[in-house]
Amino acid sequence: MPDLRPGKTEARGECALSSKHHRRYGVSLLREVISPLGVREIAGRSEVTLRPGSLISRCRIRRQTQAEVDSGADAYEVEFHADGRAYLCPLFRFQPRTRLVERVTLGAVAV
């Protein structure tokens, strides 16, 4: 169970680093799926399950509008890439099923 107290790494939302931060510091964060993760592929609009060991990059937390939340959407979604495809997943499902793997210098890994 992750420690969600303020100041702990798991509670800071490592995926929330902006692309501006990536360009400025040349750093990206990789995450790994640690248990089956149901996600929605953006391009194909299909539901898929990512398996443990899948690497995730380019994470971005998106906040839905109040109108979307009122119509049943999750308040926060994570947009990310894995295996060359873009996916969406509710933040509450994403956080407990992934973990930070490492920081890498951009260009060292195709992220």
ABEGO torsion letter per residue (X at the ends): XBBABBGBAAAAGAAABBAAAAAAAGBBBBBBBABBBBBBBAAAGBBBBBBBGBBBBGBBBBBBBAAAAAAGBBABBBBBBBGGBBBBBBAAAAAAABBBABBBBBGABBX
